[in-house]
């Protein structure tokens, strides 16, 4: 089996419907090439674009083998992950050391939050007895022996 036989459908690679026009094919391929994480992914996007905008019979063959109404939610997530892969926070200007954190202050805040009084509505809900279920209360022998 050759490499070409193992490649996925170009419509699937680009996450486009089989009736996509040439402009949307090129735009999607360029976006994929720009955000691809490896050279292999870039080559796959380039291959998919060339397959679909090249010879009309090649595109027709791929269109016939693409399942109708295919959804590409996973592709949208993959594109999101690729686009936002880099860490958006620039921490190079900040030298974070253990001395930069005020541990006693953090502990005081946590303790203060834990000792904060409950709101009246929450206290009332906790103190209210649970409503009795209709019927008799189950005992261990009922559960074990029916």
Rosetta constraint file for C-alpha pairs under 8 A:
AtomPair CA 1 CA 5 HARMONIC 6.24 0.50
AtomPair CA 1 CA 6 HARMONIC 7.38 0.50
AtomPair CA 2 CA 6 HARMONIC 6.81 0.50
AtomPair CA 3 CA 7 HARMONIC 6.53 0.50
AtomPair CA 8 CA 12 HARMONIC 6.75 0.50
AtomPair CA 8 CA 13 HARMONIC 6.68 0.50
AtomPair CA 9 CA 13 HARMONIC 6.39 0.50
AtomPair CA 9 CA 48 HARMONIC 7.80 0.50
AtomPair CA 9 CA 62 HARMONIC 6.21 0.50
AtomPair CA 9 CA 65 HARMONIC 7.61 0.50
AtomPair CA 9 CA 66 HARMONIC 6.77 0.50
AtomPair CA 10 CA 14 HARMONIC 6.17 0.50
AtomPair CA 10 CA 47 HARMONIC 7.83 0.50
AtomPair CA 10 CA 48 HARMONIC 4.43 0.50
AtomPair CA 10 CA 49 HARMONIC 7.20 0.50
AtomPair CA 10 CA 51 HARMONIC 6.96 0.50
AtomPair CA 10 CA 52 HARMONIC 6.99 0.50
AtomPair CA 10 CA 62 HARMONIC 7.03 0.50
AtomPair CA 11 CA 15 HARMONIC 5.65 0.50
AtomPair CA 11 CA 16 HARMONIC 5.17 0.50
AtomPair CA 11 CA 17 HARMONIC 6.40 0.50
AtomPair CA 11 CA 18 HARMONIC 6.31 0.50
AtomPair CA 11 CA 48 HARMONIC 7.40 0.50
AtomPair CA 11 CA 52 HARMONIC 7.99 0.50
AtomPair CA 11 CA 62 HARMONIC 7.42 0.50
AtomPair CA 11 CA 63 HARMONIC 7.60 0.50
AtomPair CA 11 CA 66 HARMONIC 7.12 0.50
AtomPair CA 12 CA 16 HARMONIC 6.58 0.50
AtomPair CA 12 CA 66 HARMONIC 7.66 0.50
AtomPair CA 12 CA 72 HARMONIC 7.77 0.50
AtomPair CA 13 CA 44 HARMONIC 7.61 0.50
AtomPair CA 13 CA 45 HARMONIC 6.80 0.50
AtomPair CA 13 CA 48 HARMONIC 6.63 0.50
AtomPair CA 14 CA 25 HARMONIC 7.33 0.50
AtomPair CA 14 CA 28 HARMONIC 6.22 0.50
AtomPair CA 14 CA 29 HARMONIC 6.39 0.50
AtomPair CA 14 CA 32 HARMONIC 7.66 0.50
AtomPair CA 14 CA 45 HARMONIC 6.97 0.50
AtomPair CA 14 CA 48 HARMONIC 7.07 0.50
AtomPair CA 14 CA 49 HARMONIC 7.94 0.50
AtomPair CA 15 CA 72 HARMONIC 5.74 0.50
AtomPair CA 15 CA 75 HARMONIC 6.42 0.50
AtomPair CA 16 CA 20 HARMONIC 6.34 0.50
AtomPair CA 16 CA 25 HARMONIC 7.51 0.50
AtomPair CA 17 CA 69 HARMONIC 7.51 0.50
AtomPair CA 17 CA 70 HARMONIC 7.40 0.50
AtomPair CA 18 CA 63 HARMONIC 5.23 0.50
AtomPair CA 18 CA 66 HARMONIC 7.03 0.50
AtomPair CA 18 CA 68 HARMONIC 7.91 0.50
AtomPair CA 19 CA 63 HARMONIC 7.93 0.50
AtomPair CA 20 CA 24 HARMONIC 6.42 0.50
AtomPair CA 20 CA 25 HARMONIC 6.67 0.50
AtomPair CA 21 CA 25 HARMONIC 6.39 0.50
AtomPair CA 22 CA 26 HARMONIC 6.20 0.50
AtomPair CA 22 CA 52 HARMONIC 7.90 0.50
AtomPair CA 22 CA 53 HARMONIC 6.28 0.50
AtomPair CA 23 CA 27 HARMONIC 6.12 0.50
AtomPair CA 24 CA 28 HARMONIC 5.96 0.50
AtomPair CA 25 CA 29 HARMONIC 6.08 0.50
AtomPair CA 25 CA 49 HARMONIC 6.32 0.50
AtomPair CA 25 CA 52 HARMONIC 7.54 0.50
AtomPair CA 25 CA 53 HARMONIC 7.72 0.50
AtomPair CA 26 CA 30 HARMONIC 6.05 0.50
AtomPair CA 26 CA 49 HARMONIC 6.32 0.50
AtomPair CA 27 CA 31 HARMONIC 6.14 0.50
AtomPair CA 28 CA 32 HARMONIC 6.12 0.50
AtomPair CA 29 CA 33 HARMONIC 6.04 0.50
AtomPair CA 29 CA 45 HARMONIC 5.40 0.50
AtomPair CA 29 CA 46 HARMONIC 6.49 0.50
AtomPair CA 29 CA 48 HARMONIC 7.55 0.50
AtomPair CA 29 CA 49 HARMONIC 5.90 0.50
AtomPair CA 30 CA 34 HARMONIC 6.03 0.50
AtomPair CA 30 CA 45 HARMONIC 7.82 0.50
AtomPair CA 31 CA 35 HARMONIC 6.20 0.50
AtomPair CA 32 CA 36 HARMONIC 5.64 0.50
AtomPair CA 32 CA 42 HARMONIC 7.04 0.50
AtomPair CA 32 CA 45 HARMONIC 6.16 0.50
AtomPair CA 32 CA 79 HARMONIC 7.69 0.50
AtomPair CA 33 CA 41 HARMONIC 7.34 0.50
AtomPair CA 33 CA 42 HARMONIC 4.68 0.50
AtomPair CA 33 CA 43 HARMONIC 7.80 0.50
AtomPair CA 33 CA 45 HARMONIC 6.02 0.50
AtomPair CA 33 CA 46 HARMONIC 7.09 0.50
AtomPair CA 34 CA 42 HARMONIC 7.78 0.50
AtomPair CA 35 CA 79 HARMONIC 7.59 0.50
AtomPair CA 35 CA 82 HARMONIC 5.85 0.50
AtomPair CA 35 CA 83 HARMONIC 5.93 0.50
AtomPair CA 36 CA 41 HARMONIC 5.64 0.50
AtomPair CA 36 CA 42 HARMONIC 5.68 0.50
AtomPair CA 36 CA 82 HARMONIC 6.71 0.50
AtomPair CA 37 CA 41 HARMONIC 6.70 0.50
AtomPair CA 37 CA 42 HARMONIC 7.85 0.50
AtomPair CA 37 CA 82 HARMONIC 6.87 0.50
AtomPair CA 38 CA 42 HARMONIC 6.47 0.50
AtomPair CA 39 CA 43 HARMONIC 6.16 0.50
AtomPair CA 40 CA 44 HARMONIC 6.24 0.50
AtomPair CA 41 CA 45 HARMONIC 6.33 0.50
AtomPair CA 42 CA 46 HARMONIC 6.19 0.50
AtomPair CA 43 CA 47 HARMONIC 5.99 0.50
AtomPair CA 44 CA 48 HARMONIC 6.11 0.50
AtomPair CA 45 CA 49 HARMONIC 6.22 0.50
AtomPair CA 46 CA 50 HARMONIC 6.24 0.50
AtomPair CA 47 CA 51 HARMONIC 6.09 0.50
AtomPair CA 48 CA 52 HARMONIC 6.33 0.50
AtomPair CA 49 CA 53 HARMONIC 6.13 0.50
AtomPair CA 50 CA 54 HARMONIC 5.43 0.50
AtomPair CA 51 CA 55 HARMONIC 7.35 0.50
AtomPair CA 51 CA 58 HARMONIC 6.49 0.50
AtomPair CA 51 CA 59 HARMONIC 6.36 0.50
AtomPair CA 52 CA 56 HARMONIC 7.70 0.50
AtomPair CA 52 CA 58 HARMONIC 7.07 0.50
AtomPair CA 52 CA 59 HARMONIC 4.84 0.50
AtomPair CA 52 CA 62 HARMONIC 7.98 0.50
AtomPair CA 53 CA 59 HARMONIC 7.23 0.50
AtomPair CA 54 CA 58 HARMONIC 7.34 0.50
AtomPair CA 54 CA 59 HARMONIC 7.40 0.50
AtomPair CA 55 CA 59 HARMONIC 6.63 0.50
AtomPair CA 56 CA 60 HARMONIC 6.13 0.50
AtomPair CA 57 CA 61 HARMONIC 6.15 0.50
AtomPair CA 58 CA 62 HARMONIC 6.44 0.50
AtomPair CA 59 CA 63 HARMONIC 6.07 0.50
AtomPair CA 60 CA 64 HARMONIC 6.11 0.50
AtomPair CA 61 CA 65 HARMONIC 6.45 0.50
AtomPair CA 62 CA 66 HARMONIC 6.19 0.50
AtomPair CA 66 CA 70 HARMONIC 7.82 0.50
AtomPair CA 72 CA 76 HARMONIC 6.59 0.50
AtomPair CA 73 CA 77 HARMONIC 6.50 0.50
AtomPair CA 74 CA 78 HARMONIC 6.16 0.50
AtomPair CA 75 CA 79 HARMONIC 6.10 0.50
AtomPair CA 76 CA 80 HARMONIC 6.24 0.50
AtomPair CA 77 CA 81 HARMONIC 6.20 0.50
AtomPair CA 78 CA 82 HARMONIC 6.15 0.50
AtomPair CA 79 CA 83 HARMONIC 6.03 0.50
AtomPair CA 80 CA 84 HARMONIC 6.15 0.50
AtomPair CA 81 CA 85 HARMONIC 5.61 0.50
AtomPair CA 84 CA 88 HARMONIC 7.96 0.50
AtomPair CA 91 CA 95 HARMONIC 7.63 0.50
AtomPair CA 96 CA 100 HARMONIC 6.03 0.50
AtomPair CA 97 CA 101 HARMONIC 7.61 0.50
AtomPair CA 102 CA 106 HARMONIC 6.42 0.50
AtomPair CA 103 CA 107 HARMONIC 6.23 0.50
AtomPair CA 104 CA 108 HARMONIC 6.18 0.50
AtomPair CA 105 CA 109 HARMONIC 6.27 0.50
AtomPair CA 106 CA 110 HARMONIC 6.35 0.50
AtomPair CA 107 CA 111 HARMONIC 6.16 0.50
AtomPair CA 108 CA 112 HARMONIC 5.98 0.50
AtomPair CA 109 CA 113 HARMONIC 6.15 0.50
AtomPair CA 110 CA 114 HARMONIC 6.21 0.50
AtomPair CA 111 CA 115 HARMONIC 6.24 0.50
AtomPair CA 112 CA 116 HARMONIC 6.21 0.50
AtomPair CA 118 CA 122 HARMONIC 6.28 0.50
AtomPair CA 118 CA 123 HARMONIC 6.08 0.50
AtomPair CA 119 CA 123 HARMONIC 6.29 0.50
AtomPair CA 120 CA 124 HARMONIC 6.08 0.50
AtomPair CA 121 CA 125 HARMONIC 6.24 0.50
AtomPair CA 122 CA 126 HARMONIC 6.27 0.50
AtomPair CA 123 CA 127 HARMONIC 6.16 0.50
AtomPair CA 124 CA 128 HARMONIC 5.97 0.50
AtomPair CA 133 CA 137 HARMONIC 7.85 0.50
AtomPair CA 138 CA 142 HARMONIC 6.14 0.50
AtomPair CA 138 CA 143 HARMONIC 7.15 0.50
AtomPair CA 139 CA 143 HARMONIC 6.62 0.50
AtomPair CA 140 CA 144 HARMONIC 6.13 0.50
AtomPair CA 141 CA 145 HARMONIC 5.60 0.50
AtomPair CA 141 CA 146 HARMONIC 7.26 0.50
AtomPair CA 142 CA 146 HARMONIC 4.81 0.50
